[in-house]
Amino acid sequence: MLGNSASGGGQGDFTQFIFLGLVLVVFYFFMIRPQMKKSKDQKKFREALKKGDRVVTIGGIHGKILDMTDTTVTLEMVDKNHIKFEKSAISMDNSASLSDTSN
């Protein structure tokens, strides 16, 4: 009798292990992978920025790129004001919607 109950418990453990593995695979494809893709797209977007591009910062400031370094961007805003931002503060999503509405 002890032998039968032990083998049944082992089969249940294997089923739980398979279920846990499936949950991890689903989590990877629906959470981790899309976030990695978005991060890669944002990096490409920031690398492709050039002088004259119109952008929006994460804080909602609209401007045109006047000058750039490896890590910073100088924006010209309304009334010819200039302000310097980190490149990481440029919003890919908001800047893309800005260029869509200007066309």
N, C-alpha and C positions, 0 to 999 in steps of 0.2 A: 504494500500500500504506500509506503513512503516513496518508493521509486516512481510510482505513477504521478504523485503530486509534484515531485521535483521536476519531472520532465515537462509537465504542464506549465509550471512557473517559468521555465526557461523559454518556452515558446511565447509566453506573454511578454517577457523581457525583450525578446527579439522584435516583436510587433511594436512595442513602445519605442525601441531604437529606430526602427524604420520610420515610424510616424514623426519622431523628432527630426530625423534627417530630412524628411519631406518638408516640414515646417521651416527648417533652415534654408532649404533650396528656394522655397517660395519667398521667404523674407529677402533673400539675396536678390532675386529677380524683380521684386516689386519695390524694394526700398534702397538697397545699397547700389545696385547697378545704375538706376536712373540718376542717383545723386552724383555718382562718379562721372557719368556722361555730361551732366549739367556743369559740373566743375571744369571739365575739360573744354566744354564749349565757351565758358566764361573766360578761361585762360586764352583761348584762340581769339576771342573778341577783343580782349585788352591788348594782345600783341598786334592786332590789325589796326588799332587806332592810329590816326595820323592827324597832322595839323589841318584845321579847317572843318573837321567832323563836328557835328552837333551832337551833344550828349546830355544825359541827365544823371545826376549823382544819386546815390542811395537816399540822401536827404531831400531830394526833389529839386535841386538847383539845376536850372537849364543853362547851358552855355556852349560856346564854340571853343575848340581847342586852339590855343595860341602857341604853346610850347610844351615839349615833353622831355622827360628824362626816363631812365629805366624804371623809376618807382613813382614819379610825380607827374602831374598834368597841370598846366596853367590854363584856366578857362577865362574867356571874356564873356561877361554877362551884359545885360541891358545897361545903357548909359556908360559903356566902355570901362566898367569896373573889371579888375582882374583879381582872381583868387586862385591859390594853389591847393590841389588836392592830391591825395594818394591815388594811384591808378586803381587800387582795389575798391575805391569809393564810387567808381563809375558803374552804373547799373546797366547790365546788358539788356534786360527785359524792357525797362523804361526807355532806354535809348533806341531800341528797335521800334517801339511803338511811336516814338517821336519822328523817326525817319519815314514810317509808314503814313503818318498823317500829313507830312509836309509835301508828299508827292501828289 
